[in-house]
Amino acid sequence: MEYKLTSSRRRTTHPLIWCAALICTVISVAVIITGMVVFVGYLVIHPRVPVIGVVDAHLDDISYTEAGLLEIQIVIKIRAENDNEKAHASFSDTSFTLIFDGL
């Protein structure tokens, strides 16, 4: 007895399947190209973290009144550095809080 492994009927893929495959291929290529553009842009800009630090602090005057009021006069120099020339990042609307710990 002889068995056939193939059928004589030819099977074709539906055109909607081909359209879906083409759309998925285009989307995949677009995602890959977008990822490459973002990576190259990151390498060109090379963003760095902006740094804010205290350069100098000087206590000019300190007095404690009988009413329990602590009056101080200090000078604090703060340096803000941003090396991101190509990213055009800037500091704005910055506030600082001075806390006396242990008083």
Backbone hydrogen bonds in HBPLUS format (Angstrom, degrees):
<---DONOR---> <-ACCEPTOR-->    atom                        ^
c    i                          cat <-CA-CA->   ^        H-A-AA   ^      H-
h    n   atom  resd res      DA  || num        DHA   H-A  angle D-A-AA Bond
n    s   type  num  typ     dist DA aas  dist angle  dist       angle   num
A0017-ILE N   A0014-HIS O   3.05 MM   3  5.47 132.0  2.29 110.0 122.0     1
A0018-TRP N   A0014-HIS O   3.37 MM   4  6.84 152.9  2.45 147.0 154.5     2
A0019-CYS N   A0015-PRO O   2.96 MM   4  6.25 154.0  2.03 147.3 154.5     3
A0020-ALA N   A0016-LEU O   2.92 MM   4  6.13 158.4  1.97 145.4 151.0     4
A0021-ALA N   A0017-ILE O   2.92 MM   4  6.14 155.9  1.98 146.9 153.7     5
A0022-LEU N   A0018-TRP O   2.92 MM   4  6.12 153.8  1.99 146.2 153.3     6
A0023-ILE N   A0019-CYS O   2.92 MM   4  6.15 159.3  1.96 150.3 155.7     7
A0024-CYS N   A0020-ALA O   2.95 MM   4  6.14 162.4  1.99 148.9 153.7     8
A0025-THR N   A0021-ALA O   2.96 MM   4  6.11 151.7  2.04 142.9 150.8     9
A0026-VAL N   A0022-LEU O   2.96 MM   4  6.20 160.4  2.00 150.0 154.8    10
A0027-ILE N   A0023-ILE O   2.97 MM   4  6.18 162.8  2.00 152.0 156.7    11
A0028-SER N   A0024-CYS O   2.91 MM   4  6.05 157.8  1.96 145.2 151.6    12
A0029-VAL N   A0025-THR O   2.96 MM   4  6.18 163.3  1.99 152.4 156.3    13
A0030-ALA N   A0026-VAL O   2.95 MM   4  6.11 156.5  2.00 146.9 153.8    14
A0031-VAL N   A0027-ILE O   2.93 MM   4  6.16 155.3  1.99 150.2 156.3    15
A0032-ILE N   A0028-SER O   3.04 MM   4  6.27 159.2  2.08 148.9 154.3    16
A0033-ILE N   A0029-VAL O   2.94 MM   4  6.15 164.9  1.96 152.4 156.3    17
A0034-THR N   A0030-ALA O   2.91 MM   4  6.02 159.4  1.95 146.4 152.6    18
A0035-GLY N   A0031-VAL O   2.95 MM   4  6.11 157.6  2.00 146.3 152.3    19
A0036-MET N   A0032-ILE O   3.01 MM   4  6.28 153.1  2.08 146.7 153.9    20
A0037-VAL N   A0033-ILE O   2.95 MM   4  6.22 156.2  2.01 150.0 156.4    21
A0038-VAL N   A0034-THR O   2.96 MM   4  6.18 162.2  1.99 152.7 157.2    22
A0039-PHE N   A0035-GLY O   2.97 MM   4  6.11 158.2  2.02 145.5 151.6    23
A0040-VAL N   A0036-MET O   2.96 MM   4  6.14 163.9  1.98 150.2 154.2    24
A0041-GLY N   A0037-VAL O   2.90 MM   4  6.04 157.3  1.95 146.5 153.5    25
A0042-TYR N   A0038-VAL O   2.90 MM   4  6.11 149.6  1.99 145.0 153.2    26
A0043-LEU N   A0039-PHE O   3.00 MM   4  6.30 153.4  2.07 146.4 153.4    27
A0044-VAL N   A0040-VAL O   2.93 MM   4  6.18 149.2  2.02 148.2 156.7    28
A0045-ILE N   A0041-GLY O   2.96 MM   4  6.09 173.7  1.97 153.1 154.9    29
A0046-HIS N   A0042-TYR O   2.75 MM   4  5.48 152.9  1.83 141.2 150.7    30
A0051-VAL N   A0081-GLU O   2.92 MM  30  5.21 159.7  1.96 152.3 157.8    31
A0081-GLU N   A0051-VAL O   2.78 MM  30  5.21 165.4  1.80 160.4 164.5    32
A0053-GLY N   A0079-ARG O   2.96 MM  26  5.49 159.6  2.00 151.8 158.4    33
A0079-ARG N   A0053-GLY O   2.85 MM  26  5.49 164.4  1.87 167.7 170.5    34
A0055-VAL N   A0077-LYS O   2.76 MM  22  5.47 155.8  1.82 150.5 158.2    35
A0056-ASP N   A0077-LYS O   3.42 MM  21  5.10 159.9  2.47 127.6 132.0    36
A0077-LYS N   A0056-ASP O   2.74 MM  21  5.10 170.3  1.75 155.9 159.1    37
A0058-HIS N   A0075-VAL O   2.77 MM  17  5.15 154.0  1.84 149.8 158.3    38
A0075-VAL N   A0058-HIS O   2.81 MM  17  5.15 159.0  1.85 150.3 157.6    39
A0060-ASP N   A0073-GLN O   2.71 MM  13  5.35 142.1  1.85 150.3 163.1    40
A0061-ASP N   A0073-GLN O   3.14 MM  12  4.95 155.6  2.20 133.2 137.3    41
A0073-GLN N   A0061-ASP O   2.74 MM  12  4.95 145.4  1.86 150.2 147.4    42
A0063-SER N   A0071-GLU O   2.78 MM   8  5.21 154.5  1.84 155.8 161.2    43
A0071-GLU N   A0063-SER O   2.78 MM   8  5.21 171.5  1.79 164.0 166.2    44
A0065-THR N   A0069-LEU O   2.94 MM   4  5.25 166.5  1.96 149.8 150.9    45
A0068-GLY N   A0065-THR O   3.06 MM   3  5.43 160.9  2.10 110.8 115.3    46
A0085-GLU N   A0083-ASP O   3.01 MM   2  5.71 130.1  2.27 105.4  91.2    47
